[in-house]
C-alpha cells in the first residue's frame, strides 16, 4: 500500500496528488478497476488474446521501422 508523508508546510492538495500518483505507479487503481465486476473466463481469454495480438503487432511495426532505417 503506497503511503506519503506530508512535508512541513505542504498543502494537503499537493500531498494528496503525490499519493494519487504513487497509487497509479503501484498499479493499485488498475487492480481495483479490474475487480469491480465479474469477468467470465471466456471474456478473460478474449481480452488476453487481444492484448497479446496488440503487443505482437506493435513489435512487428517496431521491427519493420528498424529494418527500414
N, CA and C of each residue as an Amber inpcrd file, in Angstrom:
protein
   207
   0.8350000  -1.1750000   0.0000000   0.0000000   0.0000000   0.0000000
   0.8830000   1.2440000   0.0000000   0.7400000   2.0960000  -0.9950000
   1.5480000   3.3200000  -1.0500000   1.2070000   4.2740000   0.1010000
   2.1980000   4.9910000   0.5470000   1.9670000   5.9910000   1.5840000
   2.7940000   7.2250000   1.2580000   2.3570000   8.3550000   1.7830000
   3.0370000   9.6200000   1.5470000   3.1210000  10.3650000   2.8780000
   4.2950000  10.8290000   3.2070000   4.4530000  11.6520000   4.4010000
   4.2570000  13.1060000   3.9990000   3.3900000  13.7890000   4.7330000
   3.1350000  15.2010000   4.4460000   4.3220000  16.0050000   4.9510000
   4.9050000  16.7880000   4.0590000   6.0890000  17.5740000   4.4110000
   5.6980000  18.8150000   5.2090000   6.6930000  19.4140000   5.7950000
   6.4860000  20.6380000   6.5820000   5.9190000  21.7390000   5.6930000
   4.8550000  22.3490000   6.1270000   4.1620000  23.4490000   5.4400000
   3.7740000  23.0940000   3.9920000   3.4110000  21.8250000   3.7730000
   2.9680000  21.3970000   2.4440000   1.4380000  21.3600000   2.4210000
   0.8350000  21.9320000   1.3980000  -0.6310000  21.8920000   1.3270000
  -1.1340000  20.4550000   1.1690000  -2.2940000  20.2150000   1.7280000
  -2.8800000  18.8760000   1.6650000  -3.0960000  18.4370000   0.2270000
  -3.5380000  19.3630000  -0.6380000  -3.8280000  19.0280000  -2.0350000
  -2.5910000  18.4760000  -2.7460000  -1.4430000  19.0890000  -2.4570000
  -0.2050000  18.6390000  -3.0980000   0.1830000  17.2390000  -2.6170000
   0.0430000  16.9990000  -1.3220000   0.3500000  15.6770000  -0.7660000
  -0.6220000  14.6330000  -1.3190000  -1.8810000  15.0030000  -1.4430000
  -2.8780000  14.0900000  -1.9910000  -2.5590000  13.7480000  -3.4430000
  -2.0960000  14.7310000  -4.2050000  -1.7240000  14.4970000  -5.6090000
  -0.5450000  13.5180000  -5.6890000   0.4230000  13.6790000  -4.7740000
   1.5580000  12.7410000  -4.7350000   1.0940000  11.3360000  -4.3880000
   0.1350000  11.2460000  -3.4590000  -0.4030000   9.9410000  -3.0780000
  -1.1060000   9.2820000  -4.2660000  -1.9010000  10.0510000  -4.9970000
  -2.5900000   9.5080000  -6.1650000  -1.5950000   9.0030000  -7.2030000
  -0.5300000   9.7600000  -7.4150000   0.4870000   9.3610000  -8.3930000
   1.1870000   8.0720000  -7.9580000   1.4730000   7.9460000  -6.6580000
   2.1280000   6.7210000  -6.1760000   1.1900000   5.5210000  -6.2890000
  -0.1180000   5.7430000  -6.0840000  -1.0910000   4.6610000  -6.2580000
  -1.1320000   4.2230000  -7.7110000  -1.0960000   5.1730000  -8.6290000
  -1.1270000   4.8630000 -10.0560000   0.1240000   4.0780000 -10.4520000
   1.2880000   4.4930000  -9.9430000   2.5400000   3.7900000 -10.2440000
   2.5230000   2.3580000  -9.7260000   1.9220000   2.1570000  -8.5610000
   1.8750000   0.8310000  -7.9570000   0.8600000  -0.0770000  -8.6580000
   0.0280000   0.4980000  -9.5210000  -0.9620000  -0.3000000 -10.2310000
  -2.1970000  -0.5800000  -9.4000000  -2.3670000   0.1510000  -8.3420000
  -3.4810000  -0.0780000  -7.4320000  -4.8210000   0.2450000  -8.0810000
  -4.8890000   1.3660000  -8.7880000  -6.1470000   1.7760000  -9.4070000
  -6.5530000   0.7990000 -10.5130000  -5.5980000   0.3390000 -11.2830000
  -5.8990000  -0.6240000 -12.3420000  -6.4250000  -1.9280000 -11.7450000
  -5.8390000  -2.3360000 -10.6330000  -6.2710000  -3.5660000  -9.9590000
  -7.7020000  -3.4220000  -9.4370000  -8.0080000  -2.2690000  -8.8850000
  -9.3640000  -2.0310000  -8.3750000 -10.3700000  -2.0540000  -9.5180000
 -10.0390000  -1.3690000 -10.6100000 -10.9400000  -1.3500000 -11.7670000
 -11.1630000  -2.7520000 -12.3220000 -10.1080000  -3.5600000 -12.2990000
 -10.1960000  -4.9220000 -12.8410000 -11.1590000  -5.7820000 -12.0180000
 -11.2270000  -5.5450000 -10.7140000 -12.0520000  -6.3710000  -9.8380000
 -13.4100000  -5.7550000  -9.5100000 -13.7940000  -4.7190000 -10.2190000
 -15.0750000  -4.0840000  -9.9230000 -16.2530000  -4.9620000 -10.3130000
 -16.0800000  -5.7760000 -11.3300000 -17.1740000  -6.6540000 -11.7300000
 -16.5970000  -7.9990000 -12.1670000 -17.4550000  -9.0060000 -12.1840000
 -17.0300000 -10.3480000 -12.5520000 -16.7500000 -10.4190000 -14.0470000
 -15.6560000 -11.0780000 -14.3920000 -15.3070000 -11.2800000 -15.7960000
 -15.3600000 -12.7840000 -16.0750000 -16.2090000 -13.1460000 -17.0210000
 -16.3340000 -14.5620000 -17.3500000 -15.0100000 -15.0780000 -17.9060000
 -14.7220000 -16.3700000 -17.7350000 -13.4670000 -16.9310000 -18.2410000
 -13.2960000 -16.7200000 -19.7500000 -14.3950000 -16.8220000 -20.5070000
 -14.2870000 -16.6150000 -21.9600000 -13.9270000 -15.1660000 -22.2720000
 -14.4580000 -14.2180000 -21.4950000 -14.1220000 -12.8100000 -21.6880000
 -12.6590000 -12.5560000 -21.3410000 -12.1780000 -13.2060000 -20.2960000
 -10.7780000 -13.0490000 -19.8900000  -9.8470000 -13.5670000 -20.9820000
 -10.1760000 -14.7310000 -21.5370000  -9.3530000 -15.2820000 -22.6280000
  -9.3450000 -14.3430000 -23.8180000 -10.5060000 -13.8140000 -24.1580000
 -10.6260000 -12.9010000 -25.2960000  -9.8080000 -11.6320000 -25.0580000
  -9.8930000 -11.0920000 -23.8470000  -9.1520000  -9.8710000 -23.5130000
  -7.6470000 -10.1280000 -23.5770000  -7.2000000 -11.2520000 -23.0140000
  -5.7780000 -11.5800000 -23.0390000  -5.2810000 -11.8130000 -24.4570000
  -6.1120000 -12.4430000 -25.2790000  -5.7560000 -12.6800000 -26.6770000
  -5.5940000 -11.3530000 -27.4190000  -6.5170000 -10.4280000 -27.1710000
  -6.4350000  -9.1210000 -27.8210000  -5.1810000  -8.3640000 -27.3870000
  -4.8470000  -8.4550000 -26.1130000  -3.6470000  -7.7920000 -25.6100000
  -2.4050000  -8.3830000 -26.2720000  -2.3490000  -9.7100000 -26.3720000
  -1.2030000 -10.3730000 -26.9990000  -1.1000000  -9.9940000 -28.4750000
  -2.2400000  -9.9400000 -29.1450000  -2.2610000  -9.5690000 -30.5640000
  -1.7440000  -8.1410000 -30.7470000  -2.1820000  -7.2320000 -29.8590000
  -1.7270000  -5.8400000 -29.9360000  -0.2240000  -5.7370000 -29.7080000
   0.2870000  -6.4960000 -28.7100000   1.7250000  -6.4870000 -28.4300000
   2.5240000  -6.9720000 -29.6300000   2.0440000  -8.0550000 -30.2400000
   2.7260000  -8.6250000 -31.3970000   2.7450000  -7.6400000 -32.5610000
   1.6050000  -6.9920000 -32.8030000   1.5140000  -6.0110000 -33.8880000
   2.4590000  -4.8410000 -33.6350000   2.5500000  -4.3950000 -32.3940000
   3.4340000  -3.2900000 -32.0400000   4.8960000  -3.6940000 -32.2350000
   5.2410000  -4.9080000 -31.8480000   6.6020000  -5.3990000 -32.0060000
   6.9720000  -5.5100000 -33.4770000   6.0510000  -6.0450000 -34.2800000
   6.3150000  -6.1710000 -35.7120000   6.4920000  -4.8070000 -36.3710000
   5.7060000  -3.8340000 -35.9600000   5.8280000  -2.4700000 -36.5090000
   7.1890000  -1.8810000 -36.1390000   7.6270000  -2.1090000 -34.9000000
   8.9250000  -1.5860000 -34.4640000  10.0540000  -2.2520000 -35.2390000
   9.9550000  -3.5480000 -35.4690000  10.9830000  -4.2510000 -36.2250000
  11.0030000  -3.7790000 -37.6870000   9.8340000  -3.5370000 -38.2440000
   9.7630000  -3.0540000 -39.6250000  10.3970000  -1.6850000 -39.7370000
  10.1210000  -0.8100000 -38.7650000  10.7330000   0.5240000 -38.7820000
  12.2410000   0.4240000 -38.6290000  12.6910000  -0.4710000 -37.7660000
  14.1210000  -0.6290000 -37.5310000  14.8210000  -1.1470000 -38.7910000
  14.1550000  -2.0200000 -39.5230000  14.7150000  -2.5640000 -40.7480000
  14.8140000  -1.5400000 -41.8600000  13.8790000  -0.5880000 -41.8580000
  13.8810000   0.4390000 -42.8990000  14.9280000   1.5120000 -42.6460000
  15.3270000   1.7090000 -41.3940000  16.2860000   2.7710000 -41.0740000
  17.6480000   2.4760000 -41.5430000
